[in-house]
Amino acid sequence: GLMAIFAEFAACKQNGAEVDSAEAQALVAKLQAHITENYYTCTDEILAGLGKMYVADERFKKNIDKYGGGTAEFAAEAIAVYCRKA
């Protein structure tokens, strides 16, 4: 599910990967595909907004950071990089 992907983001960050690394970017693509398959069509524009919300909304941030401090920030930055490339 969605939270499993955030757990992967946490592991990615803990392994010292950068937000623009292939691993982190692959996770963003995986997140986007998961949302599209299970909820609604997640365009890059929607994804960019979600990324911002993951850090701006305290409930989201707290939930995501359960996997490790800074995970929400890391995921949000990886999403921003991904959407800029698109």
C-alpha positions, 0 to 999 in steps of 0.5 A: 500500500501507500504507507509501504512506499513511504517505508521504502522512502525512509529506507532509501534516505537512511541508505544515504541516497540523494533525492535525485538518485535513481532509487528515490526517483523510482519510488516517486514513479511507484508512488504515482502509479500506486495512486493512479491504480488505486485512487485517481489519475495522478498527473505530475501536477497532482503529484507535485501538490501531494508532495507539498502537502506531505510536509505542509499538513502536520497529520501527513508529516507525522504519519510519514515520519513514523518511518524515520525523521525527515522521511516526509521532507525527503519524499516531498523533495524527491517528488519535486525533482521528479515533477520538474523533470517531467 
